[in-house]
Amino acid sequence: MAAMSYLSVIERYHEHEQLVKELLESILVGISDPLMLSDPGFRVRAMAEIANSYPFIELLYVLDGDGVQISDNVAIVNRVVQAIPVGRNLSRSHRPYFSKAQETQLLKITTPYLSNASGQLCLSASYRIEDDSGRGFIVVDINLTQLIEFMMGDRARRRATPLFKGVYTALVVGLFIMVLVLISMATVDIAALLAEGVVPSGSIKPFSIIIFITLALAVFDLGKTILEEEVLMHKDIFRHSSTRRTITRFISTILIAISIEALLTMFKASLGEMKYVQPAIGMMFAVVGLLVGLGIYVFLGAKAELLLKQGNGKP
């Protein structure tokens, strides 16, 4: 449940690029009043209005027909929209959103780039307007990650993310404590076994030690999987591949644990404990069944996601 990676954000942007363009165009058309070019108070009010409805907009300013900024930057500072005396008289004629905005298009949106101010992925969108004194351009900077979350309706879940992380972290800590308990139990048994000197032939005590270590390995791997999937890494709940990855790692952990347990049980049977033959065979079949089922699930899941992508890509 970590923040979306840059690759995930850009991938989502390209999937919904046309919708992003339509949304930003509607926002800029809504504030494309000629007063934007001359009235600082109007710019602050316009920014406050759109920021209240669209929290992904970070900055607003205005350029003249030559690409020179003729307004202060209007931004959100401590949740308050205000004009910041920065940027005025800077030439932005070399910026992509201006150099191509002079074409027939009213709206120009840049490709995603890293903001110098925040270090986050963002977009800049410009919209051409005209008043009695000539032509100008409204420019807004947009936090791309917040825009994607807004369009996908993911804002409420993101606000609850710290709570989810805390719960998962507590569970993982509990699992790791159990790993330490199992390792300590195995250590005590190993010490006792070494203190005996000679291990009797056919003794199954070493196998109990291996079971403790195997369980510790399985529990540790489970805790590590939960920590990585739910706390450290970003998990895109809108993609089946994320769920498939988690299930695959979880089932793989179980497969390893059962396989080792089945092997140990088979060893016990080979030492004369014939009562373990049937359980060992049963566990082997369970391993094969889980492996086949996992393979089918991964194959069908990948096919389903491919079909969904192809369906979304159709005009």
C-alpha positions as CSV (number, residue, x, y, z in Angstrom):
1,M,0.0,0.0,0.0
2,A,2.9,2.3,-0.6
3,A,2.5,5.3,-2.9
4,M,2.1,4.6,-6.6
5,S,5.4,4.1,-8.4
6,Y,6.3,6.4,-11.3
7,L,5.9,3.6,-13.7
8,S,2.4,2.8,-12.4
9,V,1.4,6.5,-12.6
10,I,2.6,6.9,-16.2
11,E,1.1,3.6,-17.3
12,R,-2.3,4.7,-15.9
13,Y,-1.9,8.1,-17.5
14,H,-1.4,6.6,-20.9
15,E,-4.4,4.3,-20.4
16,H,-6.7,7.3,-19.7
17,E,-4.9,10.1,-21.6
18,Q,-8.0,11.1,-23.5
19,L,-10.1,11.3,-20.4
20,V,-7.4,13.4,-18.7
21,K,-7.4,15.8,-21.6
22,E,-11.1,16.2,-21.5
23,L,-11.1,16.8,-17.7
24,L,-8.4,19.4,-17.9
25,E,-10.0,21.1,-20.8
26,S,-13.3,21.4,-18.9
27,I,-11.5,22.9,-15.9
28,L,-9.6,25.5,-17.9
29,V,-12.6,26.4,-20.0
30,G,-14.5,27.0,-16.8
31,I,-11.9,29.7,-15.7
32,S,-11.1,31.1,-19.1
33,D,-12.3,34.6,-18.4
34,P,-10.4,37.6,-19.9
35,L,-10.2,38.9,-16.3
36,M,-7.6,36.2,-15.6
37,L,-5.1,38.3,-17.6
38,S,-5.6,41.5,-15.5
39,D,-7.2,40.9,-12.2
40,P,-5.1,39.2,-9.5
41,G,-8.0,38.8,-7.1
42,F,-10.0,37.0,-9.8
43,R,-7.1,34.6,-10.3
44,V,-7.0,33.7,-6.6
45,R,-10.7,33.2,-6.5
46,A,-10.6,31.0,-9.6
47,M,-7.8,28.9,-8.1
48,A,-9.7,28.6,-4.9
49,E,-12.8,27.4,-6.8
50,I,-11.0,24.8,-8.8
51,A,-8.7,23.6,-6.0
52,N,-11.7,22.9,-3.8
53,S,-13.2,20.6,-6.5
54,Y,-9.9,19.3,-8.0
55,P,-7.3,18.8,-5.3
56,F,-4.7,17.7,-7.8
57,I,-4.1,21.3,-9.2
58,E,-1.1,22.7,-7.5
59,L,-0.3,26.0,-9.2
60,L,-1.8,28.6,-11.5
61,Y,-0.3,31.5,-13.4
62,V,-0.8,33.6,-16.5
63,L,1.5,34.3,-19.5
64,D,1.2,37.1,-22.1
65,G,1.3,36.5,-25.8
66,D,5.1,36.3,-25.8
67,G,5.3,33.7,-23.1
68,V,6.3,36.0,-20.3
69,Q,4.6,35.4,-17.0
70,I,2.5,38.4,-16.1
71,S,1.2,37.2,-12.8
72,D,2.4,35.8,-9.5
73,N,2.2,32.1,-8.9
74,V,-1.1,31.2,-7.3
75,A,-0.8,28.1,-5.1
76,I,-2.1,26.4,-2.0
77,V,0.0,27.2,1.1
78,N,-1.1,25.5,4.3
79,R,-4.5,24.7,2.7
80,V,-5.0,28.4,1.8
81,V,-5.0,29.6,-1.8
82,Q,-2.8,32.7,-2.1
83,A,-0.7,34.6,-4.6
84,I,3.1,34.0,-4.1
85,P,5.4,36.8,-5.3
86,V,7.4,34.3,-7.4
87,G,7.6,33.9,-11.2
88,R,6.5,37.3,-12.4
89,N,8.4,38.5,-15.5
90,L,10.0,35.1,-16.2
91,S,10.0,34.1,-19.8
92,R,8.4,30.7,-20.3
93,S,8.4,30.9,-24.1
94,H,10.7,27.9,-24.3
95,R,8.3,25.6,-22.3
96,P,6.4,23.0,-24.3
97,Y,3.0,24.2,-23.1
98,F,3.7,27.6,-24.6
99,S,5.7,26.8,-27.8
100,K,2.9,24.6,-29.1
101,A,0.0,26.5,-27.6
102,Q,0.4,29.1,-30.3
103,E,-0.8,26.6,-32.9
104,T,-4.5,26.2,-33.7
105,Q,-5.1,24.3,-30.4
106,L,-6.6,26.2,-27.6
107,L,-5.5,23.6,-25.1
108,K,-2.0,22.2,-24.7
109,I,-1.0,19.5,-22.2
110,T,2.6,18.5,-21.7
111,T,3.8,14.9,-21.3
112,P,4.5,13.8,-17.7
113,Y,7.7,15.2,-16.1
114,L,9.3,15.5,-12.7
115,S,8.5,18.8,-11.0
116,N,11.5,20.8,-9.8
117,A,9.6,22.1,-6.8
118,S,8.0,18.9,-5.5
119,G,10.0,16.1,-7.1
120,Q,6.7,14.4,-8.1
121,L,5.3,13.5,-11.5
122,C,3.2,16.4,-12.9
123,L,1.7,17.8,-16.0
124,S,1.3,21.4,-17.2
125,A,-1.7,22.5,-19.2
126,S,-2.2,25.8,-20.9
127,Y,-5.3,27.4,-22.4
128,R,-5.3,30.4,-24.8
129,I,-7.6,33.3,-24.0
130,E,-7.9,36.8,-25.3
131,D,-8.9,40.2,-24.0
132,D,-8.9,43.8,-25.4
133,S,-5.2,44.1,-24.9
134,G,-4.3,40.9,-26.8
135,R,-3.7,37.2,-26.2
136,G,-2.6,35.4,-23.1
137,F,-2.4,31.9,-21.6
138,I,-3.7,30.3,-18.4
139,V,-1.3,27.7,-17.2
140,V,-1.9,25.2,-14.4
141,D,0.4,22.6,-12.9
142,I,-1.1,19.3,-11.9
143,N,0.1,16.6,-9.6
144,L,-0.2,13.5,-11.8
145,T,-0.4,10.9,-9.0
146,Q,-3.3,12.8,-7.3
147,L,-5.0,13.2,-10.7
148,I,-4.9,9.5,-11.4
149,E,-6.2,8.7,-7.8
150,F,-9.0,11.3,-8.3
151,M,-10.1,9.8,-11.6
152,M,-10.1,6.3,-10.2
153,G,-12.0,7.3,-7.1
154,D,-9.1,6.1,-4.9
155,R,-8.8,9.2,-2.6
156,A,-10.8,7.8,0.3
157,R,-8.9,4.5,0.4
158,R,-5.6,6.4,0.2
159,R,-6.6,8.4,3.3
160,A,-7.2,5.1,5.2
161,T,-3.9,3.7,4.0
162,P,-1.9,4.6,7.2
163,L,-4.4,2.7,9.3
164,F,-4.2,-0.4,7.0
165,K,-0.4,-0.2,7.2
166,G,-0.4,0.0,10.9
167,V,-2.6,-3.2,11.2
168,Y,-0.5,-5.1,8.7
169,T,2.7,-4.0,10.4
170,A,1.4,-5.2,13.8
171,L,0.4,-8.6,12.3
172,V,3.9,-9.0,10.6
173,V,5.6,-8.1,13.9
174,G,3.5,-10.9,15.6
175,L,4.6,-13.4,12.9
176,F,8.2,-12.5,13.3
177,I,8.0,-12.9,17.0
178,M,6.6,-16.4,16.4
179,V,9.6,-17.0,14.1
180,L,11.9,-16.2,17.0
181,V,10.0,-18.5,19.2
182,L,10.2,-21.4,16.8
183,I,13.9,-20.8,16.2
184,S,14.6,-20.7,20.0
185,M,12.7,-24.0,20.4
186,A,14.8,-25.5,17.6
187,T,17.9,-24.1,19.3
188,V,17.1,-25.7,22.6
189,D,16.4,-29.1,21.0
190,I,19.7,-28.8,19.1
191,A,21.6,-28.0,22.3
192,A,19.9,-31.0,24.0
193,L,20.7,-33.3,21.1
194,L,24.4,-32.3,21.1
195,A,24.6,-32.7,24.9
196,E,23.5,-36.3,24.5
197,G,26.6,-37.0,22.5
198,V,25.5,-39.9,20.3
199,V,22.1,-39.9,18.6
200,P,20.5,-43.4,18.7
201,S,20.1,-45.0,15.3
202,G,16.5,-44.5,14.0
203,S,15.8,-41.6,16.4
204,I,13.3,-39.1,14.9
205,K,14.3,-36.3,17.3
206,P,16.3,-34.5,14.5
207,F,13.2,-34.5,12.4
208,S,11.3,-32.5,15.1
209,I,14.1,-29.9,15.0
210,I,13.8,-29.7,11.2
211,I,10.0,-29.2,11.6
212,F,10.5,-26.3,13.9
213,I,13.0,-24.7,11.5
214,T,10.7,-25.4,8.5
215,L,7.8,-23.8,10.2
216,A,9.9,-20.8,11.1
217,L,11.0,-20.5,7.5
218,A,7.4,-20.7,6.3
219,V,6.1,-18.2,8.9
220,F,9.0,-15.8,8.1
221,D,8.3,-16.0,4.4
222,L,4.6,-15.3,5.0
223,G,5.4,-12.3,7.2
224,K,7.9,-11.0,4.6
225,T,5.3,-11.4,1.8
226,I,2.7,-9.5,3.8
227,L,5.2,-6.8,4.7
228,E,6.3,-6.3,1.1
229,E,2.9,-6.6,-0.6
230,E,0.8,-4.5,1.9
231,V,3.2,-2.1,3.5
232,L,6.4,-1.5,1.5
233,M,5.2,-1.9,-2.1
234,H,2.4,-0.2,-4.0
235,K,-0.5,-2.5,-4.6
236,D,-2.8,-1.5,-7.4
237,I,-6.2,-2.9,-6.3
238,F,-7.7,-2.1,-9.7
239,R,-5.4,-4.6,-11.4
240,H,-5.9,-8.3,-11.1
241,S,-2.2,-8.8,-11.5
242,S,-1.5,-7.3,-8.1
243,T,-3.9,-9.8,-6.4
244,R,-2.5,-12.6,-8.5
245,R,1.0,-11.8,-7.4
246,T,0.1,-11.8,-3.8
247,I,-1.8,-15.1,-4.0
248,T,1.1,-16.6,-6.0
249,R,3.6,-15.7,-3.4
250,F,1.4,-16.9,-0.6
251,I,0.6,-20.2,-2.2
252,S,4.3,-20.7,-3.1
253,T,5.2,-20.3,0.6
254,I,2.6,-22.9,1.6
255,L,3.9,-25.3,-1.2
256,I,7.4,-25.1,0.1
257,A,6.3,-25.8,3.7
258,I,4.1,-28.7,2.8
259,S,6.8,-30.2,0.4
260,I,9.4,-30.1,3.2
261,E,6.9,-31.6,5.7
262,A,6.0,-34.3,3.2
263,L,9.7,-35.1,2.7
264,L,10.3,-35.4,6.4
265,T,7.3,-37.6,6.9
266,M,8.5,-39.8,4.1
267,F,11.9,-40.1,5.9
268,K,10.2,-41.1,9.1
269,A,8.3,-43.8,7.2
270,S,11.6,-45.1,5.7
271,L,13.0,-45.4,9.3
272,G,10.3,-47.9,10.1
273,E,7.5,-45.7,11.2
274,M,5.0,-47.2,8.7
275,K,2.1,-45.2,10.1
276,Y,3.6,-42.1,8.3
277,V,3.4,-43.6,4.8
278,Q,-0.2,-42.6,4.1
279,P,0.1,-39.1,5.5
280,A,3.3,-38.6,3.4
281,I,1.6,-39.7,0.2
282,G,-1.4,-37.5,1.0
283,M,0.8,-34.5,1.5
284,M,2.6,-35.2,-1.8
285,F,-0.7,-35.3,-3.6
286,A,-1.7,-32.1,-1.9
287,V,1.5,-30.4,-3.1
288,V,0.8,-31.6,-6.7
289,G,-2.8,-30.4,-6.5
290,L,-1.8,-27.0,-5.2
291,L,0.9,-26.6,-7.8
292,V,-1.5,-27.5,-10.7
293,G,-4.2,-25.3,-9.3
294,L,-1.8,-22.4,-8.9
295,G,-0.6,-22.9,-12.5
296,I,-4.2,-22.8,-13.9
297,Y,-5.0,-19.7,-11.8
298,V,-1.9,-17.8,-13.0
299,F,-2.5,-18.8,-16.6
300,L,-6.2,-17.9,-16.6
301,G,-5.6,-14.7,-14.6
302,A,-3.0,-13.5,-17.1
303,K,-5.3,-14.3,-20.0
304,A,-8.2,-12.5,-18.4
305,E,-6.1,-9.4,-17.8
306,L,-4.8,-9.4,-21.4
307,L,-8.4,-9.5,-22.7
308,L,-9.4,-6.6,-20.4
309,K,-6.5,-4.5,-21.7
310,Q,-7.4,-5.3,-25.3
311,G,-11.0,-4.4,-24.5
312,N,-10.0,-1.1,-22.9
313,G,-7.8,-0.2,-25.9
314,K,-10.6,-0.5,-28.4
315,P,-12.0,2.7,-29.8
